[in-house]
Amino acid sequence: MGLSAFLAYIGLYALAVYLYEHLKTPIRLLKIRYYDDAKNRLTIKERYGNWAAITGASDGIGKEYAKELARQGINVVLIARNEEKLKAVVKEIESESKVQTKIVIADFTKGSQVYEVIEKELANVPISILVNNVGAGKPLPLAKWSQEDTQNIIDTNVVAVSQLSRIFLKRMKDAGIKGAIVNVSSGTELQPLPYAAYYAASKAYTRSLTLAMQYEAKPFGIHVQLLSPNFVVTKINSYSKAIMKGGLFIPSAEVYAKSSVNQLRDGVDETAGYIWHQIQNAFFTLFTSRMRTFLSIKLKIR
């Protein structure tokens, strides 16, 4: 085999890998939504069960995800630290959906006792869908973070997803519940991100944890999904006027949640959750990790 032929095979292999990574989810969705018999398509309730717990449910994606689950007939447990905001979300849900609701007050920066509270509060609630959405982050150079803020972002973004995944995976396994665990990551999982280093690192952790969990959960019929949004119009992005304006590639939390809940219903296991984010990622990953890091600095949205 000549050098040119060898390089051609390497190129074809690289192209095949790239296409597989970026087309597996869109092709699955096309098949389910346009070619499979709609009469045989399961609802999210039929597929996973009728109780969901959503962390970080007082704002943004978590709030809208809970509302969309409720619209699709799922009873919801809203978990966050602000009781007043959670009660307001409950009112919104109950005004448009006939489902049961429950509130659990939990501040994930307070250490291990928060998980004892959650387990106690939900001991008799048959949670079949867990949405690990709670997260924190801000664009700030590493040297400007305080010790307290550093610990808080680790507790919120790393410890919470780890502990709750463990707790509810075991609960579902022991109870024989063929449910779902959704771990909300971020497009920043794909490369290091200077000036948001803790946030991106925590999401790389979430990605690795979730993809490993998929193999451990599958034998028990438990679906584990990695959900990795890019920019969405939410409070966490309020530092940027450009992001908060929204647009085709920056959807509202409501639009994003509707899309991502439907992808959970259809059994997708790794997704950006929104078609235009999927397209963004397909373009961005044409570049090497070092190039993506460089571009993320140059294209930082203010």
N, C-alpha and C positions, 0 to 999 in steps of 0.2 A: 504494500500500500504506500503510495506516494504521500509526501507531506501535505499537498493541497487537499487530497482526499481525506486524510486524517483530520485536518482542520475543518473541513466541511462537515464531517461527522460530529465533531465537537460542537460546532455551531448549531447543527440540527438538534443535538441533545439539549443544549442550553435553551434553545427556542422552545422545545417541547416541555421542559421543566417550567419555564416562564409562563407558557400558555396554560399549563395544568394548574399552576398556583392561582392564576387570575381568572380562569374561566370555569373552574369547577363549581363555584357557587352560582354564577349566572346561569350556567347550563342546567344545574339542578332545578333552579327556580322556573326556568322556561319549561322544562319537562313537566313539573308539577302543575303549573298554572295554566298551561296552554295545550298540553298533550294528554295528561292523565284525565280520567273521568272525574268530573267535578263532584258527582254524586258520591264517590268513594273517598273524597278528600276529608280527612279528619279535622275537626275543629281543634283549637288549642286545648279546650276543656276535655275533649275525648282523648286527645293524645297524651296529656300529662296529668290531668286531675283538676280540682276546682279551688285550691287555695294557693295563693302566691304571697311571698314575703319580699318586699322591696326595700333595700337600704338607700339612704339618701333620698327619701321619697317626698321631701318637703319642697323641693325646687327642681327645675331643669328637667333633664332626661328622666330621672327617677320618678318625679311627679307625673310626667306625661306618660311614662311607661305604665305606671299603676293605673292611670285613667283609661288607657287603651286596653289593658288586660280586663278591667272592669266592664268596658263596653263589649268585650267578647265573652262575658259571663263568668269571669273568674273573681272569686272573693279575694280581697286583698288585705294584707297586713302592712301598714306603713311604718317604717322604722327610720327615725331621725332624732336629732337632739332638741328641736324647737317644737314644743307642744302646740303652741298657738298656730304655727304654720301647718302642722299636720292636721289639726282640726279643720282648718280652712280647706285643705285638700279633700278631707272626708266629705265636707259639705258639697264640694264640686262633684265628687263621684256620686254621692247619693242623689244629687239633683238630676242626674242623667242615666244612672245605671241601677238596676235592682239587684244589688249584690250585698253581701255582708262585708263589713269593714272592722278593722281593729288597729289601734295605735300602740306602738311600743316606743317609749322614750329611751334613746340610747346615744350617748356621746362616746364615739370610738377613740377619743383621746384619753379616756379615763382608765385604761388598763383592763386587766382580765375580768374584773367584776361585771363589765358590760355584757360579756358573753353569758355569764351566769344569769343575769336579768333576762336576756333574750330567751335562753333555754327554758327558764321558769315560766315566762309569759306565754310561750308557744308550746308548752308541754302537751296540751290537749288539742292543739290545732294541727290538722293533718296537712302540713305544708308539702306541696308537690312541685312547686316552682319557687326557686330562690333566685333573686336578681341581686347580685353583689354590685351595686352601683355606687355606693358612697365613695367619694374621692375629694381630694383637696390639692391645690397647686397654685402657684403664682410665679410669674416670670421675674426671677431675681438671681443675681450672681451668687454662687455658692458661699463666698466669703461673707456675704451680708445676712445669711440665715442665722438666727439665734439658736441656742441649744434647745430651747423649748419648742420652737417652730419645727426644727428638724425632727425631733421626737414625735411631734404631732402628725407630721405628714407620713412618717413611717407607720405609726399606729393606724392611721386612717386608710392609707393606700396599700399597705403591705400586710399588716397584722390582721386587719378586718377580713380581707378576702381569704386569707389563709385559715383563720379560725372558723369562719362561717362555712367555708367550703368543706372543711373537715367535719364540723358538727352535722351539717345537713346531708352530706354524702352518707355518713354513718346512719343517720336517722332513716333516710330513704331505704338504704340497704337493709337495715334491720327490720323495717316495717314492710318490706316488699313493694315499696312504692316506685313505680317506673316513671319518675318525674324528670325534672330538668333543673340544671344549675346554669345560670347565665352570669359570666364574669365580665363586667364592663371594663375594657382596657382603653386603648387610645391608639390612633395612628402613630403617635410618638414612640410606640413600642419598637418601631422598625429601625431606629438608629438613635445614638446618643444625641442629646439636645442641650447644648450649652445655654446657660441662663434660664433653663428649666430642667436642670440635671436630675434633681430628686424625682420630679414628676415622671419624666421619661424613663428613668431607671425603674421606678415602681411599676410602670406599665409593661416594661420588658419582663419583670418578674411575674406579673399577672399572666402574660402570654405563655411563658414557660410552664408555670403552674397549671394553667388551664389545659394546655395541649397534653400534658402528662396525665392529668385527671381523666381526660377522655378515655384513655386506655384502661384505667383502673375502674371506671364507672360502667363502661359498656357491657361487661358480663352480667351486670345486674339490671340491665335495661334502663339505666339512668342516662339521659342525654345531657352532655356538657357542651355549652356553647361559648366560644370566644367572640365577644362583640367589641369591635374596635373602631369607634367613630373618629372622624376628623373633626374639624371645627363645626360646632352647633351653637346656635344663639342661646346661651345659658349664662348664668351668673358667674361661673368660673372663668368666662372669657370677657368679663366686663371691663377688663383693663384696656381692651381694644375697641375703639369706635368703629373701625372697619369691619371687625367680626360681628359686632352687634347689629350692624345694618342688615346682615343676612344676604342671601342670594342663592343662585342655583346650587353652588357647591357648599353653601353654609345654610342648611335648613333650620327652621324653627324646631324647638324641642318636640312639639306636637307632631310635625311632619316626620321627624326622625323616628320618634317612638312608634308611630303607626307602621312604618316600614319595617323596623326591627322586630316588633312583636309578630308581624306576619311572617317574617323569616324564621322566627322560633317555631311558630305554628307549622311551618313547612319542613321542619327538621334539619335546618342548616346548622353545621357545627362550627364553622369559622367564617366570619363575615365582617365587613365594615358596617353592615346594617342598612346601607342606603346606596343606591346604585351609583350616584355621582361621586360618592366617596370611594367606591370600588374602582371607578375609572381614574380618579386622582391617584390612588395607590398603584394602579397598573402603570401609569406614566412615571410616577416618582421612583418606583423600584427599577426602572431602566438604568438608573444611576447606581454607582457603588455606595456602600454605607458611608464612606468618608465624604463622597460628593454630596450625599443627601444631608449630612451634618453641616457641611459648608453652605449649602443652599438654604437650609433652615435658618442659619444666622442672617444671610443676606436678604431673605424674603420675610423676615420677622414682621408680623403684622402689628401695627401700632394703632 
